[in-house]
Amino acid sequence: MTLLMLARGCPKFAAMAAILLPSSVAAFGGRCHSLHFSTTIRTLSVLRGGSSSATSDHPYLPISLPDTFKERTEDVHVALLSVLHASRVTRHLQPIGSSDIQTLSKKDASPVTVGDFASQAVALHTIHNTFANSDMYIAEEGSDALRNDEELLEKVWGAVNHVHTGDLNSEEELLKAIDYGQGIGEEDQSLVTKRRIWALDPIDGTKGFLRGREHGGQYCIALALIEDGEPVVSVLGCPNLPLPSTESTKAIPYGAWSENEVKNDAATGNSNGLFSSSRGCLFVAVRGGGSYEISLHILEKYLLEQSPPESTSANLPWKRLHVTANDGTAKAKHEATFCLGVERGFSDPKGTVLKIAQVIHGPDALIVDDDGIKDIKNSIRMDGQGKYGLLARGDAEYFLRLPKDGYIDWIWDVAAGYLCLKEAGGKMSDVRGRAIDFSDIGKGRKAKLPDHVKGLFGSNGGMFHDALVNAYAEVN
């Protein structure tokens, strides 16, 4: 049941619809993009009892997966569905331009939106439907704020129902789904520790989400499965990220919509789905199985059709990713592109990244923008873990995250991007070049990296990664 349907029969939901729907319905030509679960249920029922083959000759799967994922078929399908559902609800909610969308502030002053709660609810609900008692879940948000704010809860509930019809049947079920991410047991509500842990950031890059679609505001849904202390499956859903080689990949700011895209979106309202053929990327990786990219538009079409053909499985155009060659044959170190966060006060409060760029790129590495602020000449700035996707597909070579003293990264900010980059041939380490240790994640609900990790470097590996580590040592 969509929110519009609910509004017709209930004054309470009619009021909610007036708050939530006018701009979105206008943008989509008055259509509600409801999500049907017939495909999902059929897919997972086959997976639980059938072959582990992930190839297109399976007579019941609605899509094929890369052959290299065959040992992780069920995990990958569940992860894809989870992130796709969350990508759809956040795509529906992301404002067109900068917005006064309601936010809350956490203790660290980071904003939380309706989208964060809605995304976490649908993502964890999808995973929990398959792995109810066998796995543990760690996610960023809890339900306390919603339980204490009925108006906010109604907005989240309305947003979920607008694009996600299925078996989230009440507000209480929605709250329960959000709290799966607090690492609690199903029966006694106590903290549990299990060998399989799903780590979720429902909106990684909330400030990018708030910058709005047309301004190129980037964010992603980041999901990783950690098994026996190692990431083994990861998915990054990036609803507003332009596909490779499209016009917006050359825009400043990165990903900003072109005039043609704005006109086309206004004219068509994406009437065939929430994602266009030029924007919306999903990255997925399996340990030992490589890293791949696919358009959310294509994935949405095949996974969410109400009645897909059951006699064949769709052979989707999965693109295997490879980082830029790291031996200097494709690009020299001084030509490499930095991919960095927008919020410099968080990711580089001391200006260390600019100094590193000068060591690697030389004295002409920096420019001064119109506001008199120094920046790296050859760089992309965007929010969220989609940055790892850009490195994985060869659009950039350097990523640096050097937060303020004393800050330790949460697991949901790292694990999904780590595996996508690693499986594309890249490398992630701490600032001293040491490997990232995930072995303590989940123990006593430990959800942060080890205390000695004072920052993160990601790259295409080889001589490029050595350059980052050496430059950091030099400037410090």
C-alpha positions as a Markdown table, in Angstrom:
| # | Residue | x | y | z |
|---|---|---|---|---|
| 1 | Met | 0.0 | 0.0 | 0.0 |
| 2 | Thr | 1.5 | 3.4 | -1.0 |
| 3 | Leu | 1.2 | 6.5 | 1.1 |
| 4 | Leu | -1.2 | 8.0 | -1.4 |
| 5 | Met | -3.5 | 5.0 | -0.9 |
| 6 | Leu | -3.2 | 5.3 | 2.8 |
| 7 | Ala | -4.0 | 9.0 | 2.6 |
| 8 | Arg | -7.3 | 8.4 | 0.8 |
| 9 | Gly | -8.6 | 6.4 | 3.7 |
| 10 | Cys | -7.1 | 8.0 | 6.7 |
| 11 | Pro | -7.0 | 11.7 | 7.8 |
| 12 | Lys | -3.8 | 11.1 | 9.7 |
| 13 | Phe | -2.0 | 9.8 | 6.6 |
| 14 | Ala | -3.6 | 12.5 | 4.4 |
| 15 | Ala | -1.8 | 15.1 | 6.6 |
| 16 | Met | 1.4 | 13.2 | 6.3 |
| 17 | Ala | 1.0 | 13.0 | 2.5 |
| 18 | Ala | 0.7 | 16.8 | 2.4 |
| 19 | Ile | 4.0 | 17.1 | 4.1 |
| 20 | Leu | 5.9 | 14.4 | 2.3 |
| 21 | Leu | 4.6 | 14.0 | -1.2 |
| 22 | Pro | 3.8 | 17.1 | -3.2 |
| 23 | Ser | 7.3 | 17.8 | -4.5 |
| 24 | Ser | 8.2 | 14.2 | -5.0 |
| 25 | Val | 4.9 | 13.3 | -6.8 |
| 26 | Ala | 5.3 | 16.3 | -9.0 |
| 27 | Ala | 8.8 | 15.3 | -9.9 |
| 28 | Phe | 7.7 | 11.8 | -10.8 |
| 29 | Gly | 4.7 | 12.8 | -12.8 |
| 30 | Gly | 2.3 | 11.9 | -10.1 |
| 31 | Arg | 3.4 | 8.3 | -9.9 |
| 32 | Cys | 4.2 | 6.3 | -6.8 |
| 33 | His | 7.0 | 3.9 | -7.3 |
| 34 | Ser | 5.9 | 1.0 | -5.1 |
| 35 | Leu | 8.2 | -1.9 | -4.5 |
| 36 | His | 6.9 | -5.4 | -5.0 |
| 37 | Phe | 8.3 | -8.4 | -3.2 |
| 38 | Ser | 7.2 | -11.3 | -5.5 |
| 39 | Thr | 10.6 | -11.5 | -7.1 |
| 40 | Thr | 12.4 | -11.2 | -3.9 |
| 41 | Ile | 10.6 | -14.0 | -2.1 |
| 42 | Arg | 10.8 | -16.3 | -5.1 |
| 43 | Thr | 14.6 | -15.6 | -5.5 |
| 44 | Leu | 15.4 | -16.2 | -1.9 |
| 45 | Ser | 13.3 | -19.3 | -1.6 |
| 46 | Val | 15.2 | -20.9 | -4.5 |
| 47 | Leu | 18.5 | -19.8 | -3.0 |
| 48 | Arg | 17.8 | -21.4 | 0.4 |
| 49 | Gly | 17.0 | -24.8 | -1.1 |
| 50 | Gly | 18.8 | -24.9 | -4.4 |
| 51 | Ser | 22.0 | -24.8 | -6.2 |
| 52 | Ser | 24.8 | -22.4 | -5.3 |
| 53 | Ser | 25.3 | -21.7 | -9.0 |
| 54 | Ala | 25.1 | -18.0 | -9.8 |
| 55 | Thr | 25.2 | -18.3 | -13.6 |
| 56 | Ser | 22.4 | -17.6 | -16.1 |
| 57 | Asp | 21.6 | -21.2 | -16.7 |
| 58 | His | 19.8 | -21.5 | -13.4 |
| 59 | Pro | 16.1 | -21.7 | -14.4 |
| 60 | Tyr | 14.6 | -19.8 | -11.5 |
| 61 | Leu | 16.9 | -16.9 | -10.7 |
| 62 | Pro | 15.6 | -13.6 | -12.2 |
| 63 | Ile | 19.2 | -12.3 | -12.7 |
| 64 | Ser | 22.7 | -13.7 | -13.1 |
| 65 | Leu | 25.6 | -12.8 | -10.9 |
| 66 | Pro | 29.3 | -12.9 | -11.9 |
| 67 | Asp | 30.6 | -16.4 | -12.0 |
| 68 | Thr | 33.3 | -15.4 | -9.5 |
| 69 | Phe | 30.5 | -14.9 | -6.9 |
| 70 | Lys | 29.3 | -18.5 | -7.0 |
| 71 | Glu | 30.4 | -19.3 | -3.4 |
| 72 | Arg | 28.5 | -16.3 | -2.0 |
| 73 | Thr | 25.2 | -16.4 | -4.1 |
| 74 | Glu | 22.8 | -16.0 | -1.2 |
| 75 | Asp | 24.8 | -13.4 | 0.6 |
| 76 | Val | 25.2 | -11.3 | -2.5 |
| 77 | His | 21.6 | -11.5 | -3.5 |
| 78 | Val | 20.4 | -10.5 | 0.0 |
| 79 | Ala | 23.0 | -7.7 | 0.1 |
| 80 | Leu | 22.0 | -6.4 | -3.4 |
| 81 | Leu | 18.3 | -6.4 | -2.5 |
| 82 | Ser | 18.9 | -4.7 | 0.8 |
| 83 | Val | 21.0 | -1.9 | -0.7 |
| 84 | Leu | 18.6 | -1.5 | -3.7 |
| 85 | His | 15.6 | -1.0 | -1.4 |
| 86 | Ala | 17.5 | 1.5 | 0.6 |
| 87 | Ser | 18.8 | 3.3 | -2.5 |
| 88 | Arg | 15.2 | 3.6 | -3.8 |
| 89 | Val | 13.8 | 5.1 | -0.6 |
| 90 | Thr | 16.7 | 7.6 | -0.3 |
| 91 | Arg | 16.6 | 8.5 | -3.9 |
| 92 | His | 12.9 | 9.3 | -3.4 |
| 93 | Leu | 13.7 | 11.5 | -0.3 |
| 94 | Gln | 16.9 | 13.3 | -1.5 |
| 95 | Pro | 15.9 | 16.9 | -2.2 |
| 96 | Ile | 16.3 | 18.3 | -5.7 |
| 97 | Gly | 18.3 | 21.2 | -4.4 |
| 98 | Ser | 19.6 | 22.4 | -1.0 |
| 99 | Ser | 16.8 | 21.7 | 1.4 |
| 100 | Asp | 15.5 | 22.5 | 4.8 |
| 101 | Ile | 14.6 | 18.8 | 5.2 |
| 102 | Gln | 14.2 | 18.0 | 8.9 |
| 103 | Thr | 17.4 | 16.8 | 10.6 |
| 104 | Leu | 18.5 | 15.8 | 14.1 |
| 105 | Ser | 22.0 | 16.3 | 15.5 |
| 106 | Lys | 23.9 | 13.6 | 17.2 |
| 107 | Lys | 26.5 | 14.1 | 19.9 |
| 108 | Asp | 29.2 | 14.6 | 17.3 |
| 109 | Ala | 27.0 | 17.2 | 15.6 |
| 110 | Ser | 26.5 | 15.0 | 12.5 |
| 111 | Pro | 23.0 | 15.3 | 11.0 |
| 112 | Val | 20.4 | 12.5 | 10.8 |
| 113 | Thr | 17.5 | 12.7 | 8.4 |
| 114 | Val | 14.3 | 10.9 | 7.7 |
| 115 | Gly | 16.3 | 9.2 | 5.0 |
| 116 | Asp | 18.8 | 7.7 | 7.5 |
| 117 | Phe | 16.0 | 6.0 | 9.5 |
| 118 | Ala | 14.0 | 4.9 | 6.5 |
| 119 | Ser | 17.1 | 3.5 | 4.7 |
| 120 | Gln | 18.2 | 1.5 | 7.8 |
| 121 | Ala | 14.8 | 0.1 | 8.4 |
| 122 | Val | 14.3 | -1.3 | 4.8 |
| 123 | Ala | 17.9 | -2.5 | 4.5 |
| 124 | Leu | 18.1 | -4.4 | 7.8 |
| 125 | His | 14.6 | -5.7 | 7.4 |
| 126 | Thr | 15.6 | -7.3 | 4.1 |
| 127 | Ile | 18.7 | -9.0 | 5.5 |
| 128 | His | 16.9 | -10.1 | 8.7 |
| 129 | Asn | 14.2 | -11.8 | 6.7 |
| 130 | Thr | 16.8 | -14.3 | 5.5 |
| 131 | Phe | 19.4 | -14.4 | 8.3 |
| 132 | Ala | 17.1 | -13.8 | 11.3 |
| 133 | Asn | 19.0 | -15.7 | 14.0 |
| 134 | Ser | 22.4 | -16.6 | 12.5 |
| 135 | Asp | 23.9 | -13.2 | 12.0 |
| 136 | Met | 24.6 | -10.0 | 14.0 |
| 137 | Tyr | 23.9 | -6.5 | 12.8 |
| 138 | Ile | 25.8 | -3.2 | 13.5 |
| 139 | Ala | 24.4 | 0.0 | 12.0 |
| 140 | Glu | 24.6 | 3.7 | 12.7 |
| 141 | Glu | 21.1 | 4.6 | 13.9 |
| 142 | Gly | 18.9 | 3.6 | 16.8 |
| 143 | Ser | 15.1 | 4.1 | 17.2 |
| 144 | Asp | 15.1 | 6.2 | 20.4 |
| 145 | Ala | 14.7 | 9.5 | 18.5 |
| 146 | Leu | 11.7 | 8.2 | 16.6 |
| 147 | Arg | 10.1 | 6.7 | 19.7 |
| 148 | Asn | 10.2 | 10.1 | 21.3 |
| 149 | Asp | 9.0 | 12.1 | 18.2 |
| 150 | Glu | 5.7 | 10.9 | 16.7 |
| 151 | Glu | 5.8 | 13.4 | 13.9 |
| 152 | Leu | 9.3 | 12.3 | 12.8 |
| 153 | Leu | 8.2 | 8.6 | 13.0 |
| 154 | Glu | 5.2 | 9.3 | 10.8 |
| 155 | Lys | 7.4 | 10.9 | 8.2 |
| 156 | Val | 9.8 | 7.9 | 8.2 |
| 157 | Trp | 6.9 | 5.5 | 8.0 |
| 158 | Gly | 5.3 | 7.4 | 5.2 |
| 159 | Ala | 8.5 | 7.5 | 3.2 |
| 160 | Val | 9.0 | 3.8 | 3.5 |
| 161 | Asn | 5.5 | 3.0 | 2.4 |
| 162 | His | 5.8 | 5.4 | -0.5 |
| 163 | Val | 8.3 | 3.2 | -2.3 |
| 164 | His | 8.5 | -0.1 | -0.3 |
| 165 | Thr | 5.3 | -2.1 | -0.1 |
| 166 | Gly | 5.9 | -5.4 | 1.5 |
| 167 | Asp | 5.9 | -6.9 | 5.0 |
| 168 | Leu | 6.9 | -4.0 | 7.1 |
| 169 | Asn | 3.4 | -3.8 | 8.4 |
| 170 | Ser | 3.5 | -1.3 | 11.2 |
| 171 | Glu | 5.4 | 1.5 | 12.8 |
| 172 | Glu | 6.5 | -0.9 | 15.5 |
| 173 | Glu | 8.0 | -3.3 | 13.0 |
| 174 | Leu | 9.8 | -0.4 | 11.4 |
| 175 | Leu | 11.3 | 0.6 | 14.8 |
| 176 | Lys | 12.3 | -3.0 | 15.5 |
| 177 | Ala | 14.0 | -3.3 | 12.1 |
| 178 | Ile | 16.0 | -0.2 | 12.9 |
| 179 | Asp | 17.1 | -1.6 | 16.2 |
| 180 | Tyr | 18.4 | -4.8 | 14.6 |
| 181 | Gly | 21.4 | -2.6 | 14.0 |
| 182 | Gln | 22.2 | -2.2 | 17.7 |
| 183 | Gly | 23.6 | -5.8 | 17.9 |
| 184 | Ile | 20.9 | -7.1 | 20.1 |
| 185 | Gly | 19.6 | -10.7 | 20.3 |
| 186 | Glu | 16.2 | -11.6 | 18.9 |
| 187 | Glu | 15.0 | -13.3 | 22.1 |
| 188 | Asp | 16.5 | -11.7 | 25.1 |
| 189 | Gln | 17.4 | -8.3 | 23.6 |
| 190 | Ser | 21.0 | -8.6 | 25.0 |
| 191 | Leu | 24.1 | -7.9 | 23.1 |
| 192 | Val | 25.3 | -10.9 | 21.0 |
| 193 | Thr | 28.5 | -11.7 | 19.3 |
| 194 | Lys | 28.4 | -13.9 | 16.2 |
| 195 | Arg | 30.9 | -14.9 | 13.5 |
| 196 | Arg | 28.9 | -13.2 | 10.7 |
| 197 | Ile | 28.3 | -9.4 | 11.2 |
| 198 | Trp | 26.5 | -7.1 | 8.8 |
| 199 | Ala | 27.8 | -3.5 | 9.1 |
| 200 | Leu | 25.5 | -0.8 | 7.6 |
| 201 | Asp | 25.8 | 2.9 | 7.1 |
| 202 | Pro | 22.2 | 3.8 | 5.9 |
| 203 | Ile | 23.4 | 7.1 | 4.4 |
| 204 | Asp | 27.1 | 7.6 | 4.3 |
| 205 | Gly | 27.6 | 11.3 | 3.4 |
| 206 | Thr | 24.5 | 12.8 | 5.0 |
| 207 | Lys | 25.7 | 16.4 | 4.1 |
| 208 | Gly | 26.0 | 15.3 | 0.5 |
| 209 | Phe | 22.5 | 14.0 | 0.7 |
| 210 | Leu | 21.3 | 17.4 | 2.0 |
| 211 | Arg | 23.1 | 19.3 | -0.8 |
| 212 | Gly | 20.5 | 17.9 | -3.2 |
| 213 | Arg | 20.4 | 15.9 | -6.4 |
| 214 | Glu | 20.9 | 18.6 | -9.0 |
| 215 | His | 23.9 | 20.1 | -7.1 |
| 216 | Gly | 25.6 | 16.8 | -7.4 |
| 217 | Gly | 25.2 | 15.9 | -3.7 |
| 218 | Gln | 26.8 | 12.5 | -3.3 |
| 219 | Tyr | 26.0 | 9.9 | -0.6 |
| 220 | Cys | 25.9 | 6.1 | -0.5 |
| 221 | Ile | 24.3 | 3.2 | 1.3 |
| 222 | Ala | 27.3 | 1.2 | 2.5 |
| 223 | Leu | 26.9 | -2.5 | 3.5 |
| 224 | Ala | 29.5 | -5.1 | 4.4 |
| 225 | Leu | 29.4 | -8.6 | 5.7 |
| 226 | Ile | 32.3 | -9.4 | 8.0 |
| 227 | Glu | 32.9 | -13.1 | 8.6 |
| 228 | Asp | 35.5 | -14.3 | 11.1 |
| 229 | Gly | 37.0 | -10.9 | 11.3 |
| 230 | Glu | 37.3 | -10.2 | 7.6 |
| 231 | Pro | 35.0 | -8.3 | 5.1 |
| 232 | Val | 33.8 | -11.0 | 2.6 |
| 233 | Val | 30.9 | -9.2 | 0.8 |
| 234 | Ser | 30.4 | -5.5 | 0.3 |
| 235 | Val | 27.9 | -3.3 | -1.6 |
| 236 | Leu | 28.0 | 0.5 | -2.2 |
| 237 | Gly | 24.7 | 1.9 | -3.5 |
| 238 | Cys | 25.3 | 5.4 | -4.9 |
| 239 | Pro | 22.0 | 6.8 | -6.1 |
| 240 | Asn | 23.2 | 10.1 | -7.4 |
| 241 | Leu | 26.6 | 9.1 | -8.7 |
| 242 | Pro | 27.0 | 9.5 | -12.5 |
| 243 | Leu | 27.9 | 6.5 | -14.6 |
| 244 | Pro | 31.4 | 6.3 | -16.0 |
| 245 | Ser | 32.2 | 8.7 | -18.9 |
| 246 | Thr | 28.9 | 10.6 | -18.7 |
| 247 | Glu | 28.7 | 14.3 | -18.9 |
| 248 | Ser | 28.4 | 14.9 | -15.2 |
| 249 | Thr | 31.7 | 13.2 | -14.4 |
| 250 | Lys | 33.4 | 16.3 | -15.8 |
| 251 | Ala | 31.2 | 18.8 | -13.9 |
| 252 | Ile | 32.3 | 21.1 | -11.1 |
| 253 | Pro | 31.2 | 20.3 | -8.5 |
| 254 | Tyr | 31.6 | 16.6 | -9.4 |
| 255 | Gly | 28.3 | 15.0 | -10.4 |
| 256 | Ala | 26.3 | 18.2 | -10.8 |
| 257 | Trp | 23.4 | 17.8 | -13.2 |
| 258 | Ser | 23.7 | 19.2 | -16.6 |
| 259 | Glu | 20.9 | 21.4 | -18.0 |
| 260 | Asn | 19.8 | 18.5 | -20.3 |
| 261 | Glu | 19.5 | 16.2 | -17.4 |
| 262 | Val | 17.4 | 18.6 | -15.4 |
| 263 | Lys | 15.1 | 19.1 | -18.4 |
| 264 | Asn | 14.8 | 15.4 | -19.0 |
| 265 | Asp | 14.0 | 14.6 | -15.4 |
| 266 | Ala | 11.4 | 17.3 | -15.2 |
| 267 | Ala | 9.8 | 16.1 | -18.5 |
| 268 | Thr | 9.8 | 12.3 | -17.8 |
| 269 | Gly | 9.8 | 12.1 | -14.0 |
| 270 | Asn | 11.7 | 8.8 | -14.4 |
| 271 | Ser | 8.4 | 7.3 | -15.1 |
| 272 | Asn | 10.0 | 3.9 | -15.7 |
| 273 | Gly | 11.7 | 3.8 | -12.3 |
| 274 | Leu | 13.5 | 6.0 | -9.8 |
| 275 | Phe | 16.9 | 5.8 | -11.5 |
| 276 | Ser | 17.9 | 7.2 | -14.9 |
| 277 | Ser | 20.2 | 5.5 | -17.4 |
| 278 | Ser | 23.0 | 7.9 | -16.8 |
| 279 | Arg | 23.0 | 8.2 | -13.0 |
| 280 | Gly | 22.9 | 5.8 | -10.0 |
| 281 | Cys | 25.7 | 3.2 | -9.5 |
| 282 | Leu | 26.1 | 0.1 | -7.5 |
| 283 | Phe | 29.4 | -1.4 | -6.6 |
| 284 | Val | 29.6 | -5.0 | -5.2 |
| 285 | Ala | 32.6 | -7.1 | -4.2 |
| 286 | Val | 33.3 | -10.5 | -2.8 |
| 287 | Arg | 36.5 | -11.6 | -1.2 |
| 288 | Gly | 38.5 | -13.4 | -3.8 |
| 289 | Gly | 35.8 | -12.8 | -6.4 |
| 290 | Gly | 36.6 | -9.3 | -7.7 |
| 291 | Ser | 34.8 | -6.0 | -7.7 |
| 292 | Tyr | 32.0 | -5.1 | -10.1 |
| 293 | Glu | 29.8 | -2.2 | -11.0 |
| 294 | Ile | 26.3 | -2.0 | -12.4 |
| 295 | Ser | 23.7 | 0.7 | -13.0 |
| 296 | Leu | 21.0 | 0.9 | -10.4 |
| 297 | His | 18.6 | 1.6 | -13.3 |
| 298 | Ile | 19.3 | -1.8 | -14.8 |
| 299 | Leu | 19.3 | -3.6 | -11.4 |
| 300 | Glu | 16.0 | -2.0 | -10.5 |
| 301 | Lys | 14.4 | -3.1 | -13.7 |
| 302 | Tyr | 15.2 | -6.8 | -13.4 |
| 303 | Leu | 14.9 | -7.3 | -9.6 |
| 304 | Leu | 11.8 | -5.3 | -9.0 |
| 305 | Glu | 9.6 | -6.1 | -12.0 |
| 306 | Gln | 6.3 | -7.6 | -10.6 |
| 307 | Ser | 6.2 | -10.6 | -13.0 |
| 308 | Pro | 9.6 | -11.3 | -14.5 |
| 309 | Pro | 9.9 | -14.4 | -16.8 |
| 310 | Glu | 10.8 | -17.4 | -14.7 |
| 311 | Ser | 12.1 | -19.6 | -17.5 |
| 312 | Thr | 15.4 | -17.6 | -17.9 |
| 313 | Ser | 17.6 | -15.5 | -15.8 |
| 314 | Ala | 18.7 | -12.1 | -17.0 |
| 315 | Asn | 22.3 | -11.8 | -18.0 |
| 316 | Leu | 23.1 | -8.4 | -16.6 |
| 317 | Pro | 26.0 | -6.2 | -17.8 |
| 318 | Trp | 28.2 | -6.5 | -14.8 |
| 319 | Lys | 31.4 | -4.6 | -15.3 |
| 320 | Arg | 34.5 | -5.9 | -13.5 |
| 321 | Leu | 36.5 | -3.1 | -12.1 |
| 322 | His | 40.3 | -2.6 | -12.1 |
| 323 | Val | 42.2 | 0.3 | -10.5 |
| 324 | Thr | 44.6 | 2.4 | -12.6 |
| 325 | Ala | 47.8 | 0.4 | -13.3 |
| 326 | Asn | 50.0 | 1.0 | -10.3 |
| 327 | Asp | 53.4 | 0.6 | -12.0 |
| 328 | Gly | 53.4 | 4.0 | -13.6 |
| 329 | Thr | 52.7 | 2.7 | -17.2 |
| 330 | Ala | 49.2 | 4.3 | -17.4 |
| 331 | Lys | 49.8 | 7.4 | -15.3 |
| 332 | Ala | 52.7 | 8.8 | -13.3 |
| 333 | Lys | 52.4 | 9.5 | -9.6 |
| 334 | His | 52.4 | 13.3 | -10.2 |
| 335 | Glu | 49.5 | 12.9 | -12.6 |
| 336 | Ala | 47.3 | 10.9 | -10.3 |
| 337 | Thr | 43.9 | 12.3 | -9.2 |
| 338 | Phe | 43.0 | 12.8 | -5.5 |
| 339 | Cys | 39.5 | 11.9 | -4.4 |
| 340 | Leu | 38.6 | 13.6 | -1.2 |
| 341 | Gly | 35.8 | 14.5 | 1.1 |
| 342 | Val | 34.0 | 17.8 | 0.8 |
| 343 | Glu | 34.1 | 18.6 | 4.5 |
| 344 | Arg | 37.8 | 19.5 | 5.0 |
| 345 | Gly | 37.2 | 20.4 | 8.6 |
| 346 | Phe | 36.5 | 16.8 | 9.3 |
| 347 | Ser | 38.7 | 14.9 | 6.9 |
| 348 | Asp | 41.7 | 17.2 | 6.9 |
| 349 | Pro | 41.5 | 19.7 | 9.8 |
| 350 | Lys | 45.3 | 20.4 | 9.8 |
| 351 | Gly | 45.7 | 20.8 | 6.0 |
| 352 | Thr | 48.0 | 17.8 | 5.9 |
| 353 | Val | 46.5 | 16.5 | 2.7 |
| 354 | Leu | 47.4 | 19.6 | 0.8 |
| 355 | Lys | 51.0 | 19.2 | 2.0 |
| 356 | Ile | 51.1 | 15.6 | 0.9 |
| 357 | Ala | 49.8 | 16.7 | -2.5 |
| 358 | Gln | 52.6 | 19.2 | -2.9 |
| 359 | Val | 55.2 | 16.5 | -2.0 |
| 360 | Ile | 53.7 | 14.1 | -4.7 |
| 361 | His | 52.6 | 16.6 | -7.4 |
| 362 | Gly | 55.2 | 19.3 | -6.9 |
| 363 | Pro | 55.1 | 23.0 | -6.0 |
| 364 | Asp | 52.3 | 23.6 | -8.6 |
| 365 | Ala | 49.9 | 21.1 | -7.0 |
| 366 | Leu | 47.6 | 23.7 | -5.5 |
| 367 | Ile | 45.2 | 26.3 | -6.8 |
| 368 | Val | 43.2 | 29.0 | -5.1 |
| 369 | Asp | 39.5 | 29.1 | -5.7 |
| 370 | Asp | 37.2 | 32.1 | -6.1 |
| 371 | Asp | 36.8 | 32.2 | -2.3 |
| 372 | Gly | 40.5 | 32.3 | -1.7 |
| 373 | Ile | 40.7 | 28.8 | -0.4 |
| 374 | Lys | 43.6 | 26.5 | -1.5 |
| 375 | Asp | 42.8 | 23.2 | -3.0 |
| 376 | Ile | 44.5 | 20.4 | -5.0 |
| 377 | Lys | 44.5 | 21.2 | -8.7 |
| 378 | Asn | 43.9 | 17.6 | -9.8 |
| 379 | Ser | 41.2 | 16.5 | -7.4 |
| 380 | Ile | 37.6 | 15.4 | -7.0 |
| 381 | Arg | 35.7 | 16.3 | -3.9 |
| 382 | Met | 32.5 | 14.4 | -2.9 |
| 383 | Asp | 30.8 | 12.9 | 0.1 |
| 384 | Gly | 30.4 | 9.3 | 1.1 |
| 385 | Gln | 32.2 | 6.0 | 0.4 |
| 386 | Gly | 31.4 | 6.3 | -3.3 |
| 387 | Lys | 35.0 | 7.7 | -3.4 |
| 388 | Tyr | 36.2 | 4.1 | -3.2 |
| 389 | Gly | 34.1 | 3.2 | -6.2 |
| 390 | Leu | 35.8 | 5.9 | -8.2 |
| 391 | Leu | 39.2 | 4.6 | -7.3 |
| 392 | Ala | 38.0 | 1.0 | -8.1 |
| 393 | Arg | 36.9 | 2.0 | -11.6 |
| 394 | Gly | 40.0 | 4.0 | -12.3 |
| 395 | Asp | 38.6 | 7.5 | -12.1 |
| 396 | Ala | 41.0 | 8.5 | -9.3 |
| 397 | Glu | 44.1 | 7.1 | -7.6 |
| 398 | Tyr | 44.5 | 8.7 | -4.1 |
| 399 | Phe | 42.1 | 8.8 | -1.2 |
| 400 | Leu | 43.1 | 10.3 | 2.2 |
| 401 | Arg | 41.1 | 10.7 | 5.4 |
| 402 | Leu | 42.9 | 12.4 | 8.2 |
| 403 | Pro | 40.4 | 13.3 | 10.9 |
| 404 | Lys | 41.0 | 15.3 | 14.0 |
| 405 | Asp | 43.2 | 13.9 | 16.8 |
| 406 | Gly | 41.4 | 11.3 | 18.9 |
| 407 | Tyr | 38.8 | 10.4 | 16.3 |
| 408 | Ile | 38.6 | 6.7 | 15.4 |
| 409 | Asp | 36.5 | 5.6 | 12.4 |
| 410 | Trp | 33.4 | 3.5 | 12.8 |
| 411 | Ile | 33.3 | 0.2 | 11.0 |
| 412 | Trp | 30.4 | 1.2 | 8.8 |
| 413 | Asp | 32.5 | 4.1 | 7.4 |
| 414 | Val | 35.2 | 1.8 | 6.2 |
| 415 | Ala | 34.4 | -1.9 | 5.6 |
| 416 | Ala | 32.3 | -1.7 | 2.4 |
| 417 | Gly | 34.6 | 0.7 | 0.6 |
| 418 | Tyr | 37.7 | -1.3 | 1.8 |
| 419 | Leu | 36.6 | -4.5 | 0.1 |
| 420 | Cys | 35.4 | -2.8 | -3.1 |
| 421 | Leu | 38.8 | -1.1 | -3.5 |
| 422 | Lys | 40.8 | -4.2 | -2.5 |
| 423 | Glu | 39.1 | -6.5 | -4.9 |
| 424 | Ala | 39.6 | -4.1 | -7.8 |
| 425 | Gly | 43.4 | -4.3 | -7.1 |
| 426 | Gly | 43.7 | -1.3 | -4.8 |
| 427 | Lys | 45.0 | -1.0 | -1.3 |
| 428 | Met | 43.9 | 0.6 | 2.0 |
| 429 | Ser | 46.0 | 1.1 | 5.0 |
| 430 | Asp | 46.5 | 3.3 | 8.0 |
| 431 | Val | 48.8 | 6.3 | 7.6 |
| 432 | Arg | 51.9 | 4.2 | 8.4 |
| 433 | Gly | 51.1 | 1.7 | 5.7 |
| 434 | Arg | 49.8 | -1.0 | 8.1 |
| 435 | Ala | 46.9 | -3.2 | 7.1 |
| 436 | Ile | 43.4 | -2.5 | 8.5 |
| 437 | Asp | 42.5 | -5.0 | 11.3 |
| 438 | Phe | 38.8 | -6.0 | 11.5 |
| 439 | Ser | 39.2 | -8.9 | 13.9 |
| 440 | Asp | 37.7 | -7.2 | 17.0 |
| 441 | Ile | 34.6 | -6.0 | 15.2 |
| 442 | Gly | 31.4 | -7.1 | 17.0 |
| 443 | Lys | 33.1 | -8.3 | 20.2 |
| 444 | Gly | 31.2 | -6.6 | 22.9 |
| 445 | Arg | 29.6 | -4.6 | 20.1 |
| 446 | Lys | 32.9 | -3.0 | 19.3 |
| 447 | Ala | 32.1 | -1.0 | 16.2 |
| 448 | Lys | 35.2 | 1.0 | 15.7 |
| 449 | Leu | 38.6 | 0.3 | 14.1 |
| 450 | Pro | 41.6 | -0.3 | 16.4 |
| 451 | Asp | 42.7 | 2.8 | 18.3 |
| 452 | His | 46.1 | 3.0 | 16.5 |
| 453 | Val | 44.3 | 3.8 | 13.2 |
| 454 | Lys | 44.7 | 7.6 | 13.1 |
| 455 | Gly | 43.7 | 8.0 | 9.5 |
| 456 | Leu | 43.2 | 6.1 | 6.3 |
| 457 | Phe | 44.9 | 6.0 | 2.9 |
| 458 | Gly | 43.4 | 4.3 | -0.2 |
| 459 | Ser | 45.0 | 4.0 | -3.5 |
| 460 | Asn | 45.5 | 1.9 | -6.6 |
| 461 | Gly | 48.4 | 0.3 | -4.7 |
| 462 | Gly | 52.0 | -0.3 | -5.7 |
| 463 | Met | 54.2 | 2.8 | -6.1 |
| 464 | Phe | 51.3 | 5.1 | -5.6 |
| 465 | His | 50.5 | 3.8 | -2.1 |
| 466 | Asp | 54.1 | 4.0 | -1.2 |
| 467 | Ala | 54.1 | 7.6 | -2.3 |
| 468 | Leu | 51.2 | 8.4 | 0.1 |
| 469 | Val | 52.9 | 6.8 | 3.1 |
| 470 | Asn | 56.3 | 8.3 | 2.3 |
| 471 | Ala | 54.8 | 11.8 | 1.8 |
| 472 | Tyr | 52.9 | 11.6 | 5.1 |
| 473 | Ala | 56.1 | 10.7 | 6.9 |
| 474 | Glu | 57.9 | 13.6 | 5.3 |
| 475 | Val | 55.3 | 16.3 | 6.2 |
| 476 | Asn | 55.0 | 15.0 | 9.7 |
